[in-house]
Amino acid sequence: MKWPNHGGQPETIKKLFHIEGDKALLDFSANLNPFGPPSWLQDALQEHYKTITRYPEPTYSNSSASVAEHEGIDQDKILLTNGGAEAIFLVAKYFEKGKALIAHPTFLEYERACHHYHIDVEDILVGHESGFTLPVQLIQQKFIKKDVLFLCRPNNPTGTVIAEKDLKLLLEVGKKTGTYVVVDEAFVDFLPISIPTLTPWLSSYPNLILLRSLTKMYTIPGLRIGYIIAHPTIINVLKNEQIPWSINSLVDALIPRLLEDRSFVDKTRAWLQEESRNVFKRLTSLGFYLSPSQVNFYLLRDQKQPQRTNELYSFLLEHGILTRHTHNFKGLNGEFLRIAIRSNFENEQLLAALQKWRNES
């Protein structure tokens, strides 16, 4: 079967599994905020509708200033991008024809971007037996021959967070070997407030490059909003590689307002902590393995019948629940399902379906 490369594609899955077009699916396959876009966004889009009749301001100075103020850094360390995907590909371009390390399982686009720019990639496989903990000692031993390490923190698809002490060790070693560490923080806003962003580290580690996305927290993947945070010399190089007008005028107008809406983020974080605690507790009691996630998604596998993951995927689909397969995550080999934390109503339906699976298996 030709599985889709990403989640959030219910219509594609319907065709693959010959599901009637009008049958509704609860989509647990995309890691988006179940609260949906902020309530004010629809009116704001209408308010700025006329901006589409003119070219955006090419430097996006107002939006860039808003991001810089939000992050507490100088504007010359910011580059706005057309979603997280453009950020990944721009950074890969910076290391064109170099050598990279990628810790798997992780987001597929790092490897794809590296191959696009003829970067030689060495994989580091991280198993669930260790709780998906990075083998830091092994990684640092390989730094002497590498230009860049790609990490995702919190990691997609596991939801795990590399410890600060381990990351600092890698960055310190990287300063000596000339190795950069790219950290994708696309889901950082979902983390507990006790785990802050790495932005303040930039002053100590010029070899640190951060990638961000606003599409997950605000449930606006169709608008494509991301940015890169790095040393000004890196940002200058990437600006020269970026296509003109990469950011559309609607996005340029909305970025400042999105960043101002901290109450939306705070509300989501508070709700997520309580909801995920309840979901994880009940899934564990049903005998499922869960990755030690700290965000709005997790890996799940039936501990009693780990070889039946494909059957479990189909079973949930038959009950109107779409999860994310893991056939194209290196090291997972389809043996897990990635599942998002959705609304309480939706989570209850997932739990009921998994209870039924347990009763019948």
Secondary structure per residue as TSV (DSSP state, phi and psi in degrees):
chain	resnum	aa	ss	phi	psi
A	1	M	-	360.0	139.3
A	2	K	-	-90.7	91.6
A	3	W	-	-71.2	144.9
A	4	P	-	-62.7	149.5
A	5	N	S	-74.8	-21.6
A	6	H	S	-135.1	166.2
A	7	G	S	-81.4	-174.9
A	8	G	-	71.4	31.5
A	9	Q	-	-129.1	63.1
A	10	P	H	-60.1	-36.1
A	11	E	H	-66.7	-37.3
A	12	T	H	-64.6	-43.1
A	13	I	H	-64.8	-39.5
A	14	K	H	-57.1	-43.1
A	15	K	H	-67.0	-41.6
A	16	L	H	-62.2	-38.7
A	17	F	T	-102.6	10.4
A	18	H	T	54.3	48.3
A	19	I	-	-93.3	139.6
A	20	E	-	-54.8	137.9
A	21	G	T	-61.3	-29.6
A	22	D	T	-91.2	0.1
A	23	K	-	-76.7	125.9
A	24	A	-	-78.6	141.3
A	25	L	-	-120.7	136.9
A	26	L	E	-81.6	118.7
A	27	D	E	-92.0	100.3
A	28	F	-	-97.9	8.7
A	29	S	S	-90.5	-14.5
A	30	A	S	-109.4	132.7
A	31	N	-	-86.5	64.9
A	32	L	-	-113.5	156.5
A	33	N	-	-64.7	119.4
A	34	P	T	-67.1	-13.8
A	35	F	T	-68.1	-16.1
A	36	G	-	77.2	179.0
A	37	P	S	-59.4	151.8
A	38	P	-	-53.7	147.9
A	39	S	T	-60.6	-27.4
A	40	W	T	-81.8	-10.4
A	41	L	H	-66.5	-39.6
A	42	Q	H	-61.1	-44.1
A	43	D	H	-65.2	-36.6
A	44	A	H	-66.1	-38.6
A	45	L	H	-62.0	-40.7
A	46	Q	H	-66.5	-39.8
A	47	E	H	-60.3	-37.5
A	48	H	T	-100.2	13.5
A	49	Y	G	-54.0	-41.8
A	50	K	G	-67.6	-12.2
A	51	T	G	-65.4	-19.9
A	52	I	G	-71.9	-9.3
A	53	T	G	-87.2	0.5
A	54	R	S	-139.7	159.6
A	55	Y	-	-68.4	144.3
A	56	P	-	-65.6	156.5
A	57	E	-	-65.2	119.5
A	58	P	T	-62.6	-23.0
A	59	T	T	-95.6	-6.9
A	60	Y	-	48.6	44.4
A	61	S	H	-61.4	-38.8
A	62	N	H	-67.6	-46.1
A	63	S	H	-66.3	-42.1
A	64	S	H	-62.1	-39.3
A	65	A	H	-64.4	-38.0
A	66	S	H	-64.8	-42.7
A	67	V	H	-64.5	-43.9
A	68	A	H	-61.0	-43.4
A	69	E	H	-64.8	-41.9
A	70	H	H	-60.3	-39.1
A	71	E	H	-87.8	-14.4
A	72	G	T	73.7	34.9
A	73	I	S	-134.8	171.3
A	74	D	-	-72.6	150.5
A	75	Q	G	-65.0	-25.5
A	76	D	G	-74.6	1.4
A	77	K	G	-102.8	9.1
A	78	I	E	-119.4	137.2
A	79	L	E	-135.9	115.8
A	80	L	E	-71.4	144.5
A	81	T	E	-136.2	162.1
A	82	N	S	-79.9	75.2
A	83	G	H	78.8	174.3
A	84	G	H	-66.3	-28.2
A	85	A	H	-63.4	-44.6
A	86	E	H	-64.3	-36.6
A	87	A	H	-59.4	-43.8
A	88	I	H	-63.6	-45.4
A	89	F	H	-70.8	-35.5
A	90	L	H	-64.0	-43.6
A	91	V	H	-66.2	-39.5
A	92	A	H	-61.0	-37.7
A	93	K	H	-58.6	-35.6
A	94	Y	H	-60.0	-28.8
A	95	F	T	-109.2	27.0
A	96	E	T	-52.0	132.3
A	97	K	T	64.8	18.8
A	98	G	-	-94.8	-156.5
A	99	K	E	-128.6	132.6
A	100	A	E	-129.7	154.4
A	101	L	E	-112.7	137.6
A	102	I	E	-131.3	126.5
A	103	A	E	-89.7	120.9
A	104	H	E	-110.3	153.9
A	105	P	S	-77.0	141.8
A	106	T	-	-159.6	-177.4
A	107	F	-	-59.1	133.9
A	108	L	T	-67.0	-27.0
A	109	E	H	-71.4	-18.9
A	110	Y	H	-62.6	-48.6
A	111	E	H	-65.8	-41.6
A	112	R	H	-61.8	-43.2
A	113	A	H	-65.0	-39.9
A	114	C	H	-63.3	-44.3
A	115	H	H	-63.8	-36.9
A	116	H	H	-60.4	-36.6
A	117	Y	T	-103.3	23.6
A	118	H	T	56.4	41.1
A	119	I	-	-92.6	129.4
A	120	D	E	-75.0	122.8
A	121	V	E	-110.8	132.0
A	122	E	E	-111.9	129.5
A	123	D	E	-90.6	141.5
A	124	I	E	-116.1	116.7
A	125	L	E	-93.4	130.6
A	126	V	-	-115.8	123.0
A	127	G	-	-94.8	160.9
A	128	H	G	-72.6	-18.4
A	129	E	G	-60.5	-30.0
A	130	S	G	-96.7	10.2
A	131	G	T	71.1	26.0
A	132	F	S	58.7	37.0
A	133	T	-	-83.5	130.4
A	134	L	-	-63.3	136.9
A	135	P	-	-80.0	80.5
A	136	V	H	-61.2	-41.5
A	137	Q	H	-61.8	-42.0
A	138	L	H	-64.5	-42.8
A	139	I	H	-63.8	-46.0
A	140	Q	H	-66.3	-27.9
A	141	Q	H	-65.6	-24.8
A	142	K	H	-91.2	-6.9
A	143	F	G	-62.8	-32.3
A	144	I	G	-58.7	-25.4
A	145	K	G	-111.1	11.8
A	146	K	-	-120.9	150.3
A	147	D	S	-92.0	-30.2
A	148	V	E	-156.3	146.0
A	149	L	E	-117.0	128.7
A	150	F	E	-99.6	124.4
A	151	L	E	-128.6	155.3
A	152	C	E	-123.0	123.7
A	153	R	S	-141.7	107.3
A	154	P	S	-67.6	148.3
A	155	N	-	-80.1	138.5
A	156	N	T	-105.7	114.8
A	157	P	T	-110.0	4.2
A	158	T	T	-85.0	-25.5
A	159	G	-	77.5	7.2
A	160	T	-	-84.3	160.8
A	161	V	-	-126.6	120.2
A	162	I	-	-63.6	135.9
A	163	A	-	-63.7	145.0
A	164	E	H	-58.3	-41.0
A	165	K	H	-63.7	-36.5
A	166	D	H	-70.1	-40.3
A	167	L	H	-67.2	-40.0
A	168	K	H	-62.8	-39.2
A	169	L	H	-60.6	-45.5
A	170	L	H	-64.5	-39.6
A	171	L	H	-67.9	-38.7
A	172	E	H	-64.5	-43.8
A	173	V	H	-64.7	-39.9
A	174	G	H	-61.7	-35.8
A	175	K	H	-62.4	-33.5
A	176	K	H	-79.0	-34.1
A	177	T	H	-95.7	-5.9
A	178	G	T	76.8	24.7
A	179	T	-	-99.6	131.2
A	180	Y	E	-90.7	153.5
A	181	V	E	-121.9	115.1
A	182	V	E	-96.3	121.9
A	183	V	E	-117.2	115.5
A	184	D	E	-84.4	113.5
A	185	E	-	-107.2	38.5
A	186	A	T	-57.8	-29.0
A	187	F	T	-111.6	18.2
A	188	V	G	-63.0	-30.1
A	189	D	G	-68.1	-16.6
A	190	F	G	-86.4	-12.2
A	191	L	S	-70.4	154.2
A	192	P	-	-56.5	149.1
A	193	I	T	-62.5	-18.5
A	194	S	T	-72.1	-11.0
A	195	I	S	-114.2	92.4
A	196	P	-	-78.8	167.3
A	197	T	-	-65.1	162.6
A	198	L	S	-89.8	3.7
A	199	T	G	-50.2	-44.5
A	200	P	G	-61.5	-16.8
A	201	W	G	-73.2	-16.9
A	202	L	G	-58.7	-34.0
A	203	S	G	-66.9	-25.8
A	204	S	T	-96.7	-23.2
A	205	Y	-	-129.4	90.4
A	206	P	T	-66.5	-11.8
A	207	N	T	-91.9	12.4
A	208	L	E	-100.9	131.1
A	209	I	E	-126.0	126.2
A	210	L	E	-110.0	140.8
A	211	L	E	-117.0	138.7
A	212	R	E	-132.0	159.5
A	213	S	E	-144.2	138.3
A	214	L	S	-99.6	-4.0
A	215	T	T	-74.6	-28.4
A	216	K	T	-75.7	-50.8
A	217	M	T	-63.7	-41.5
A	218	Y	T	-95.4	4.5
A	219	T	T	54.7	52.7
A	220	I	-	-133.6	50.3
A	221	P	T	-60.9	-25.0
A	222	G	T	-72.6	-16.4
A	223	L	T	-87.8	-21.8
A	224	R	-	59.2	85.7
A	225	I	-	-130.8	119.7
A	226	G	E	-147.5	176.5
A	227	Y	E	-161.7	160.3
A	228	I	E	-112.0	139.2
A	229	I	E	-120.2	123.4
A	230	A	-	-163.2	176.4
A	231	H	-	-59.5	143.6
A	232	P	H	-54.0	-33.6
A	233	T	H	-65.5	-35.8
A	234	I	H	-70.3	-46.1
A	235	I	H	-58.2	-40.8
A	236	N	H	-61.6	-41.4
A	237	V	H	-64.9	-44.7
A	238	L	H	-66.7	-35.0
A	239	K	H	-59.1	-38.9
A	240	N	H	-71.9	-19.1
A	241	E	H	-92.4	-20.4
A	242	Q	S	-73.7	139.9
A	243	I	-	-68.5	150.1
A	244	P	T	-62.6	147.6
A	245	W	T	51.3	45.5
A	246	S	-	-64.8	-29.2
A	247	I	S	-102.2	129.4
A	248	N	-	-79.6	166.6
A	249	S	H	-67.0	-33.7
A	250	L	H	-65.1	-45.1
A	251	V	H	-61.9	-43.9
A	252	D	H	-58.2	-37.2
A	253	A	H	-74.7	-28.6
A	254	L	H	-89.7	-25.8
A	255	I	H	-52.9	-49.7
A	256	P	H	-58.4	-39.7
A	257	R	H	-70.0	-36.6
A	258	L	H	-63.2	-44.9
A	259	L	H	-68.7	-25.8
A	260	E	H	-74.6	-22.2
A	261	D	-	-84.8	67.7
A	262	R	H	-72.6	-24.3
A	263	S	H	-64.1	-33.1
A	264	F	H	-64.1	-42.8
A	265	V	H	-67.7	-45.1
A	266	D	H	-62.4	-41.6
A	267	K	H	-62.1	-44.0
A	268	T	H	-62.7	-47.0
A	269	R	H	-58.4	-47.5
A	270	A	H	-62.4	-44.7
A	271	W	H	-64.8	-43.6
A	272	L	H	-61.8	-41.1
A	273	Q	H	-59.0	-44.1
A	274	E	H	-72.5	-45.4
A	275	E	H	-66.4	-44.3
A	276	S	H	-66.7	-36.1
A	277	R	H	-59.5	-43.6
A	278	N	H	-67.3	-45.6
A	279	V	H	-62.6	-47.2
A	280	F	H	-63.3	-39.8
A	281	K	H	-62.8	-44.9
A	282	R	H	-72.5	-36.0
A	283	L	H	-66.5	-40.5
A	284	T	H	-61.4	-41.3
A	285	S	H	-65.5	-22.7
A	286	L	T	-85.9	-2.3
A	287	G	T	90.5	25.1
A	288	F	E	-100.7	142.3
A	289	Y	E	-78.8	137.3
A	290	L	E	-126.3	136.7
A	291	S	-	-66.2	149.1
A	292	P	-	-74.2	65.5
A	293	S	-	-76.3	148.5
A	294	Q	-	-120.9	14.4
A	295	V	S	-131.4	-152.2
A	296	N	S	-95.0	23.6
A	297	F	E	-157.5	163.8
A	298	Y	E	-160.0	162.1
A	299	L	E	-94.7	141.4
A	300	L	E	-130.6	140.9
A	301	R	E	-147.9	142.9
A	302	D	E	-75.2	110.7
A	303	Q	S	-64.0	-29.6
A	304	K	S	-79.2	-27.6
A	305	Q	-	-140.2	63.2
A	306	P	G	-62.7	-22.1
A	307	Q	G	-80.0	-3.2
A	308	R	G	-107.3	27.0
A	309	T	H	-61.7	-40.2
A	310	N	H	-63.1	-38.6
A	311	E	H	-65.8	-38.7
A	312	L	H	-64.7	-40.7
A	313	Y	H	-58.4	-47.6
A	314	S	H	-66.9	-38.1
A	315	F	H	-60.6	-46.5
A	316	L	H	-65.2	-37.9
A	317	L	H	-62.7	-41.1
A	318	E	H	-62.2	-25.9
A	319	H	T	-97.1	18.9
A	320	G	T	79.3	21.6
A	321	I	E	-122.4	120.4
A	322	L	E	-100.9	119.9
A	323	T	-	-109.7	178.2
A	324	R	B	-101.9	120.7
A	325	H	-	-66.6	164.9
A	326	T	-	-127.4	28.3
A	327	H	T	-67.7	-25.0
A	328	N	T	-109.2	20.6
A	329	F	S	-100.1	117.5
A	330	K	T	-60.0	134.5
A	331	G	T	91.7	-17.7
A	332	L	T	-98.3	-35.7
A	333	N	T	54.5	32.4
A	334	G	T	77.1	7.8
A	335	E	-	-85.7	-3.0
A	336	F	S	-130.6	164.2
A	337	L	E	-116.3	138.6
A	338	R	E	-97.1	129.0
A	339	I	E	-130.6	134.1
A	340	A	E	-87.3	155.4
A	341	I	-	-82.1	118.7
A	342	R	-	-107.5	-162.5
A	343	S	-	-65.3	161.6
A	344	N	H	-56.7	-42.4
A	345	F	H	-60.1	-45.5
A	346	E	H	-69.5	-40.6
A	347	N	H	-61.9	-36.7
A	348	E	H	-64.3	-36.3
A	349	Q	H	-69.0	-38.7
A	350	L	H	-61.7	-47.0
A	351	L	H	-62.1	-38.6
A	352	A	H	-64.9	-40.7
A	353	A	H	-67.2	-39.9
A	354	L	H	-70.0	-32.2
A	355	Q	H	-64.2	-41.9
A	356	K	H	-64.3	-41.2
A	357	W	H	-58.0	-44.8
A	358	R	H	-64.1	-41.1
A	359	N	H	-66.4	-31.6
A	360	E	H	-93.1	-9.7
A	361	S	-	-106.3	360.0
